[in-house]
Amino acid sequence: MSKQGQKAAADSPAREAILNAAPDEGNNARGRRLTQLDHLGVTELSGIGPARARGLEAMGITNVLDLLLHYPRRYADRSHPTAIADLVEGVEAM
């Protein structure tokens, strides 16, 4: 991800809304608040070691909140596979 893309992800409206949200008084929910995830590094997650953390950092993901707010740029629907006989040249199929 380019520096500009990293800055755009860091300044996203969703991220700003989460970080600026008022605390939920009286909420007895277990776990962490979203604002706390901004301070929790990805290496705290099970299965994320130093090598994977470096790969995520190259994409601008340095903490758990960044990871949650990183949405895929495309989605391949594999629920309707195409038979080989029905394939069309130049059209992507699953």
N, CA, C and O atoms as a GROMACS GRO file, in nm:
protein
  376
    1MET      N    1   0.085  -0.117   0.000
    1MET     CA    2   0.000   0.000   0.000
    1MET      C    3   0.090   0.123   0.000
    1MET      O    4   0.192   0.126   0.069
    2SER      N    5   0.053   0.221  -0.077
    2SER     CA    6   0.131   0.343  -0.085
    2SER      C    7   0.117   0.424   0.043
    2SER      O    8   0.027   0.400   0.123
    3LYS      N    9   0.210   0.519   0.062
    3LYS     CA   10   0.203   0.607   0.180
    3LYS      C   11   0.070   0.681   0.184
    3LYS      O   12   0.011   0.700   0.290
    4GLN      N   13   0.024   0.724   0.064
    4GLN     CA   14  -0.103   0.796   0.056
    4GLN      C   15  -0.218   0.704   0.097
    4GLN      O   16  -0.310   0.746   0.168
    5GLY      N   17  -0.214   0.576   0.053
    5GLY     CA   18  -0.317   0.480   0.091
    5GLY      C   19  -0.315   0.450   0.239
    5GLY      O   20  -0.421   0.434   0.300
    6GLN      N   21  -0.195   0.444   0.299
    6GLN     CA   22  -0.184   0.421   0.442
    6GLN      C   23  -0.243   0.539   0.518
    6GLN      O   24  -0.313   0.519   0.617
    7LYS      N   25  -0.215   0.661   0.474
    7LYS     CA   26  -0.267   0.780   0.541
    7LYS      C   27  -0.419   0.784   0.529
    7LYS      O   28  -0.488   0.819   0.624
    8ALA      N   29  -0.471   0.748   0.411
    8ALA     CA   30  -0.617   0.749   0.391
    8ALA      C   31  -0.682   0.647   0.485
    8ALA      O   32  -0.787   0.675   0.542
    9ALA      N   33  -0.621   0.529   0.500
    9ALA     CA   34  -0.677   0.428   0.589
    9ALA      C   35  -0.672   0.475   0.734
    9ALA      O   36  -0.766   0.452   0.810
   10ALA      N   37  -0.562   0.541   0.772
   10ALA     CA   38  -0.547   0.589   0.909
   10ALA      C   39  -0.645   0.702   0.940
   10ALA      O   40  -0.683   0.719   1.055
   11ASP      N   41  -0.686   0.780   0.840
   11ASP     CA   42  -0.775   0.893   0.859
   11ASP      C   43  -0.919   0.863   0.816
   11ASP      O   44  -0.996   0.955   0.792
   12SER      N   45  -0.956   0.736   0.807
   12SER     CA   46  -1.089   0.701   0.758
   12SER      C   47  -1.198   0.751   0.853
   12SER      O   48  -1.176   0.758   0.974
   13PRO      N   49  -1.316   0.784   0.799
   13PRO     CA   50  -1.427   0.830   0.884
   13PRO      C   51  -1.468   0.726   0.988
   13PRO      O   52  -1.504   0.762   1.100
   14ALA      N   53  -1.464   0.598   0.952
   14ALA     CA   54  -1.503   0.493   1.047
   14ALA      C   55  -1.408   0.492   1.166
   14ALA      O   56  -1.451   0.481   1.280
   15ARG      N   57  -1.279   0.503   1.137
   15ARG     CA   58  -1.178   0.504   1.244
   15ARG      C   59  -1.199   0.626   1.334
   15ARG      O   60  -1.195   0.614   1.456
   16GLU      N   61  -1.220   0.743   1.274
   16GLU     CA   62  -1.242   0.865   1.352
   16GLU      C   63  -1.366   0.853   1.439
   16GLU      O   64  -1.364   0.895   1.555
   17ALA      N   65  -1.473   0.796   1.386
   17ALA     CA   66  -1.597   0.781   1.462
   17ALA      C   67  -1.576   0.690   1.582
   17ALA      O   68  -1.629   0.716   1.690
   18ILE      N   69  -1.500   0.583   1.564
   18ILE     CA   70  -1.475   0.490   1.673
   18ILE      C   71  -1.391   0.556   1.781
   18ILE      O   72  -1.422   0.546   1.900
   19LEU      N   73  -1.285   0.624   1.740
   19LEU     CA   74  -1.194   0.683   1.837
   19LEU      C   75  -1.254   0.803   1.909
   19LEU      O   76  -1.213   0.834   2.020
   20ASN      N   77  -1.350   0.870   1.847
   20ASN     CA   78  -1.412   0.988   1.908
   20ASN      C   79  -1.543   0.958   1.978
   20ASN      O   80  -1.606   1.049   2.034
   21ALA      N   81  -1.587   0.833   1.977
   21ALA     CA   82  -1.714   0.796   2.039
   21ALA      C   83  -1.706   0.812   2.191
   21ALA      O   84  -1.602   0.788   2.253
   22ALA      N   85  -1.817   0.853   2.248
   22ALA     CA   86  -1.824   0.868   2.394
   22ALA      C   87  -1.821   0.729   2.457
   22ALA      O   88  -1.875   0.634   2.400
   23PRO      N   89  -1.760   0.717   2.574
   23PRO     CA   90  -1.758   0.587   2.642
   23PRO      C   91  -1.899   0.544   2.678
   23PRO      O   92  -1.985   0.627   2.708
   24ASP      N   93  -1.921   0.417   2.676
   24ASP     CA   94  -2.051   0.358   2.706
   24ASP      C   95  -2.063   0.339   2.857
   24ASP      O   96  -2.015   0.239   2.911
   25GLU      N   97  -2.126   0.432   2.925
   25GLU     CA   98  -2.140   0.424   3.070
   25GLU      C   99  -2.237   0.311   3.107
   25GLU      O  100  -2.341   0.295   3.043
   26GLY      N  101  -2.203   0.235   3.207
   26GLY     CA  102  -2.291   0.130   3.255
   26GLY      C  103  -2.294   0.007   3.167
   26GLY      O  104  -2.373  -0.084   3.192
   27ASN      N  105  -2.211   0.000   3.068
   27ASN     CA  106  -2.208  -0.117   2.981
   27ASN      C  107  -2.126  -0.226   3.050
   27ASN      O  108  -2.008  -0.206   3.077
   28ASN      N  109  -2.188  -0.338   3.077
   28ASN     CA  110  -2.119  -0.447   3.144
   28ASN      C  111  -2.070  -0.552   3.046
   28ASN      O  112  -2.041  -0.665   3.086
   29ALA      N  113  -2.062  -0.517   2.919
   29ALA     CA  114  -2.018  -0.614   2.819
   29ALA      C  115  -1.875  -0.658   2.849
   29ALA      O  116  -1.792  -0.579   2.893
   30ARG      N  117  -1.850  -0.784   2.824
   30ARG     CA  118  -1.715  -0.837   2.846
   30ARG      C  119  -1.630  -0.811   2.723
   30ARG      O  120  -1.683  -0.794   2.613
   31GLY      N  121  -1.500  -0.807   2.741
   31GLY     CA  122  -1.411  -0.788   2.629
   31GLY      C  123  -1.356  -0.646   2.625
   31GLY      O  124  -1.355  -0.576   2.726
   32ARG      N  125  -1.312  -0.607   2.508
   32ARG     CA  126  -1.248  -0.476   2.492
   32ARG      C  127  -1.339  -0.382   2.413
   32ARG      O  128  -1.422  -0.425   2.333
   33ARG      N  129  -1.320  -0.255   2.437
   33ARG     CA  130  -1.388  -0.153   2.357
   33ARG      C  131  -1.306  -0.130   2.231
   33ARG      O  132  -1.186  -0.157   2.229
   34LEU      N  133  -1.371  -0.081   2.127
   34LEU     CA  134  -1.300  -0.056   2.002
   34LEU      C  135  -1.185   0.041   2.020
   34LEU      O  136  -1.080   0.027   1.956
   35THR      N  137  -1.203   0.141   2.106
   35THR     CA  138  -1.095   0.239   2.126
   35THR      C  139  -0.973   0.174   2.188
   35THR      O  140  -0.861   0.220   2.166
   36GLN      N  141  -0.991   0.068   2.265
   36GLN     CA  142  -0.878  -0.002   2.324
   36GLN      C  143  -0.799  -0.080   2.217
   36GLN      O  144  -0.679  -0.101   2.232
   37LEU      N  145  -0.866  -0.120   2.113
   37LEU     CA  146  -0.800  -0.200   2.009
   37LEU      C  147  -0.700  -0.117   1.930
   37LEU      O  148  -0.613  -0.172   1.862
   38ASP      N  149  -0.711   0.016   1.937
   38ASP     CA  150  -0.616   0.104   1.870
   38ASP      C  151  -0.478   0.094   1.935
   38ASP      O  152  -0.377   0.126   1.872
   39HIS      N  153  -0.475   0.052   2.060
   39HIS     CA  154  -0.348   0.043   2.134
   39HIS      C  155  -0.298  -0.101   2.146
   39HIS      O  156  -0.195  -0.126   2.209
   40LEU      N  157  -0.369  -0.195   2.086
   40LEU     CA  158  -0.332  -0.336   2.094
   40LEU      C  159  -0.266  -0.378   1.964
   40LEU      O  160  -0.332  -0.382   1.860
   41GLY      N  161  -0.138  -0.410   1.968
   41GLY     CA  162  -0.064  -0.449   1.848
   41GLY      C  163  -0.113  -0.580   1.791
   41GLY      O  164  -0.166  -0.664   1.864
   42VAL      N  165  -0.096  -0.599   1.661
   42VAL     CA  166  -0.142  -0.722   1.596
   42VAL      C  167  -0.068  -0.845   1.646
   42VAL      O  168  -0.121  -0.956   1.639
   43THR      N  169   0.054  -0.828   1.698
   43THR     CA  170   0.129  -0.943   1.748
   43THR      C  171   0.068  -1.002   1.874
   43THR      O  172   0.107  -1.110   1.916
   44GLU      N  173  -0.028  -0.932   1.935
   44GLU     CA  174  -0.098  -0.985   2.052
   44GLU      C  175  -0.199  -1.092   2.011
   44GLU      O  176  -0.246  -1.168   2.096
   45LEU      N  177  -0.233  -1.098   1.884
   45LEU     CA  178  -0.329  -1.198   1.834
   45LEU      C  179  -0.260  -1.331   1.813
   45LEU      O  180  -0.145  -1.338   1.770
   46SER      N  181  -0.331  -1.436   1.842
   46SER     CA  182  -0.278  -1.571   1.821
   46SER      C  183  -0.255  -1.594   1.672
   46SER      O  184  -0.342  -1.565   1.590
   47GLY      N  185  -0.138  -1.644   1.638
   47GLY     CA  186  -0.108  -1.674   1.499
   47GLY      C  187  -0.040  -1.561   1.424
   47GLY      O  188  -0.002  -1.578   1.308
   48ILE      N  189  -0.023  -1.446   1.487
   48ILE     CA  190   0.045  -1.333   1.422
   48ILE      C  191   0.183  -1.318   1.486
   48ILE      O  192   0.198  -1.267   1.597
   49GLY      N  193   0.283  -1.365   1.414
   49GLY     CA  194   0.420  -1.354   1.461
   49GLY      C  195   0.488  -1.236   1.396
   49GLY      O  196   0.424  -1.157   1.326
   50PRO      N  197   0.618  -1.223   1.417
   50PRO     CA  198   0.693  -1.110   1.361
   50PRO      C  199   0.687  -1.102   1.208
   50PRO      O  200   0.673  -0.992   1.153
   51ALA      N  201   0.696  -1.214   1.140
   51ALA     CA  202   0.695  -1.212   0.992
   51ALA      C  203   0.559  -1.164   0.940
   51ALA      O  204   0.553  -1.080   0.851
   52ARG      N  205   0.452  -1.218   0.994
   52ARG     CA  206   0.318  -1.177   0.949
   52ARG      C  207   0.292  -1.032   0.987
   52ARG      O  208   0.229  -0.958   0.912
   53ALA      N  209   0.341  -0.989   1.104
   53ALA     CA  210   0.324  -0.850   1.147
   53ALA      C  211   0.394  -0.755   1.050
   53ALA      O  212   0.342  -0.647   1.022
   54ARG      N  213   0.512  -0.794   0.999
   54ARG     CA  214   0.582  -0.710   0.901
   54ARG      C  215   0.500  -0.699   0.772
   54ARG      O  216   0.492  -0.591   0.712
   55GLY      N  217   0.439  -0.809   0.729
   55GLY     CA  218   0.354  -0.806   0.610
   55GLY      C  219   0.233  -0.717   0.629
   55GLY      O  220   0.196  -0.642   0.538
   56LEU      N  221   0.170  -0.725   0.745
   56LEU     CA  222   0.056  -0.639   0.774
   56LEU      C  223   0.098  -0.493   0.782
   56LEU      O  224   0.026  -0.404   0.736
   57GLU      N  225   0.215  -0.468   0.841
   57GLU     CA  226   0.263  -0.331   0.852
   57GLU      C  227   0.287  -0.269   0.714
   57GLU      O  228   0.266  -0.150   0.694
   58ALA      N  229   0.331  -0.352   0.618
   58ALA     CA  230   0.351  -0.302   0.482
   58ALA      C  231   0.218  -0.257   0.420
   58ALA      O  232   0.218  -0.176   0.327
   59MET      N  233   0.107  -0.310   0.470
   59MET     CA  234  -0.026  -0.271   0.422
   59MET      C  235  -0.086  -0.160   0.507
   59MET      O  236  -0.200  -0.119   0.484
   60GLY      N  237  -0.010  -0.110   0.605
   60GLY     CA  238  -0.060  -0.002   0.690
   60GLY      C  239  -0.138  -0.051   0.811
   60GLY      O  240  -0.208   0.027   0.874
   61ILE      N  241  -0.126  -0.180   0.844
   61ILE     CA  242  -0.199  -0.238   0.956
   61ILE      C  243  -0.101  -0.264   1.068
   61ILE      O  244  -0.016  -0.353   1.058
   62THR      N  245  -0.112  -0.187   1.178
   62THR     CA  246  -0.019  -0.202   1.288
   62THR      C  247  -0.087  -0.240   1.419
   62THR      O  248  -0.020  -0.284   1.512
   63ASN      N  249  -0.219  -0.225   1.426
   63ASN     CA  250  -0.290  -0.262   1.549
   63ASN      C  251  -0.420  -0.333   1.512
   63ASN      O  252  -0.458  -0.340   1.395
   64VAL      N  253  -0.486  -0.385   1.613
   64VAL     CA  254  -0.607  -0.464   1.590
   64VAL      C  255  -0.719  -0.381   1.529
   64VAL      O  256  -0.794  -0.432   1.446
   65LEU      N  257  -0.731  -0.255   1.567
   65LEU     CA  258  -0.834  -0.169   1.507
   65LEU      C  259  -0.809  -0.152   1.358
   65LEU      O  260  -0.903  -0.157   1.279
   66ASP      N  261  -0.684  -0.131   1.319
   66ASP     CA  262  -0.651  -0.121   1.176
   66ASP      C  263  -0.695  -0.248   1.103
   66ASP      O  264  -0.749  -0.242   0.993
   67LEU      N  265  -0.671  -0.363   1.166
   67LEU     CA  266  -0.705  -0.491   1.104
   67LEU      C  267  -0.856  -0.504   1.087
   67LEU      O  268  -0.903  -0.552   0.984
   68LEU      N  269  -0.932  -0.463   1.188
   68LEU     CA  270  -1.078  -0.470   1.178
   68LEU      C  271  -1.135  -0.376   1.073
   68LEU      O  272  -1.238  -0.405   1.012
   69LEU      N  273  -1.068  -0.263   1.052
   69LEU     CA  274  -1.118  -0.164   0.957
   69LEU      C  275  -1.060  -0.183   0.817
   69LEU      O  276  -1.086  -0.102   0.728
   70HIS      N  277  -0.984  -0.289   0.796
   70HIS     CA  278  -0.927  -0.317   0.664
   70HIS      C  279  -1.023  -0.410   0.591
   70HIS      O  280  -1.033  -0.529   0.622
   71TYR      N  281  -1.094  -0.355   0.495
   71TYR     CA  282  -1.194  -0.432   0.422
   71TYR      C  283  -1.135  -0.483   0.290
   71TYR      O  284  -1.052  -0.415   0.230
   72PRO      N  285  -1.178  -0.599   0.245
   72PRO     CA  286  -1.126  -0.651   0.117
   72PRO      C  287  -1.167  -0.560   0.002
   72PRO      O  288  -1.274  -0.500   0.004
   73ARG      N  289  -1.080  -0.550  -0.098
   73ARG     CA  290  -1.113  -0.463  -0.212
   73ARG      C  291  -1.203  -0.533  -0.312
   73ARG      O  292  -1.267  -0.468  -0.395
   74ARG      N  293  -1.210  -0.665  -0.304
   74ARG     CA  294  -1.305  -0.737  -0.389
   74ARG      C  295  -1.340  -0.869  -0.322
   74ARG      O  296  -1.270  -0.915  -0.232
   75TYR      N  297  -1.448  -0.929  -0.367
   75TYR     CA  298  -1.498  -1.052  -0.308
   75TYR      C  299  -1.533  -1.147  -0.421
   75TYR      O  300  -1.604  -1.110  -0.514
   76ALA      N  301  -1.485  -1.269  -0.413
   76ALA     CA  302  -1.516  -1.370  -0.514
   76ALA      C  303  -1.624  -1.463  -0.457
   76ALA      O  304  -1.599  -1.536  -0.361
   77ASP      N  305  -1.742  -1.460  -0.517
   77ASP     CA  306  -1.852  -1.546  -0.474
   77ASP      C  307  -1.830  -1.685  -0.532
   77ASP      O  308  -1.844  -1.706  -0.653
   78ARG      N  309  -1.797  -1.779  -0.447
   78ARG     CA  310  -1.769  -1.916  -0.492
   78ARG      C  311  -1.886  -2.010  -0.466
   78ARG      O  312  -1.872  -2.132  -0.473
   79SER      N  313  -2.001  -1.954  -0.435
   79SER     CA  314  -2.118  -2.037  -0.405
   79SER      C  315  -2.187  -2.090  -0.530
   79SER      O  316  -2.270  -2.181  -0.521
   80HIS      N  317  -2.155  -2.034  -0.647
   80HIS     CA  318  -2.217  -2.078  -0.772
   80HIS      C  319  -2.108  -2.112  -0.874
   80HIS      O  320  -2.078  -2.031  -0.962
   81PRO      N  321  -2.048  -2.230  -0.863
   81PRO     CA  322  -1.940  -2.264  -0.958
   81PRO      C  323  -1.993  -2.279  -1.101
   81PRO      O  324  -2.108  -2.317  -1.123
   82THR      N  325  -1.907  -2.247  -1.196
   82THR     CA  326  -1.942  -2.257  -1.337
   82THR      C  327  -1.883  -2.385  -1.395
   82THR      O  328  -1.765  -2.415  -1.374
   83ALA      N  329  -1.964  -2.460  -1.468
   83ALA     CA  330  -1.916  -2.582  -1.531
   83ALA      C  331  -1.818  -2.545  -1.643
   83ALA      O  332  -1.834  -2.440  -1.707
   84ILE      N  333  -1.720  -2.628  -1.667
   84ILE     CA  334  -1.620  -2.600  -1.770
   84ILE      C  335  -1.686  -2.578  -1.906
   84ILE      O  336  -1.641  -2.493  -1.982
   85ALA      N  337  -1.791  -2.652  -1.937
   85ALA     CA  338  -1.859  -2.639  -2.065
   85ALA      C  339  -1.927  -2.503  -2.080
   85ALA      O  340  -1.953  -2.459  -2.192
   86ASP      N  341  -1.955  -2.435  -1.968
   86ASP     CA  342  -2.025  -2.306  -1.973
   86ASP      C  343  -1.931  -2.186  -1.966
   86ASP      O  344  -1.977  -2.072  -1.966
   87LEU      N  345  -1.801  -2.210  -1.962
   87LEU     CA  346  -1.707  -2.100  -1.952
   87LEU      C  347  -1.705  -2.016  -2.079
   87LEU      O  348  -1.719  -2.068  -2.190
   88VAL      N  349  -1.688  -1.885  -2.061
   88VAL     CA  350  -1.682  -1.790  -2.172
   88VAL      C  351  -1.545  -1.725  -2.167
   88VAL      O  352  -1.499  -1.681  -2.062
   89GLU      N  353  -1.480  -1.718  -2.282
   89GLU     CA  354  -1.347  -1.660  -2.288
   89GLU      C  355  -1.352  -1.513  -2.247
   89GLU      O  356  -1.437  -1.437  -2.292
   90GLY      N  357  -1.257  -1.475  -2.157
   90GLY     CA  358  -1.246  -1.337  -2.112
   90GLY      C  359  -1.334  -1.305  -1.992
   90GLY      O  360  -1.328  -1.193  -1.940
   91VAL      N  361  -1.415  -1.399  -1.945
   91VAL     CA  362  -1.500  -1.377  -1.829
   91VAL      C  363  -1.448  -1.459  -1.712
   91VAL      O  364  -1.424  -1.579  -1.724
   92GLU      N  365  -1.429  -1.392  -1.598
   92GLU     CA  366  -1.379  -1.462  -1.480
   92GLU      C  367  -1.486  -1.556  -1.426
   92GLU      O  368  -1.604  -1.521  -1.421
   93ALA      N  369  -1.446  -1.675  -1.388
   93ALA     CA  370  -1.539  -1.775  -1.336
   93ALA      C  371  -1.478  -1.848  -1.218
   93ALA      O  372  -1.356  -1.854  -1.203
   94MET      N  373  -1.564  -1.904  -1.136
   94MET     CA  374  -1.520  -1.983  -1.020
   94MET      C  375  -1.571  -2.123  -1.034
   94MET      O  376  -1.546  -2.207  -0.948
   0.00000   0.00000   0.00000
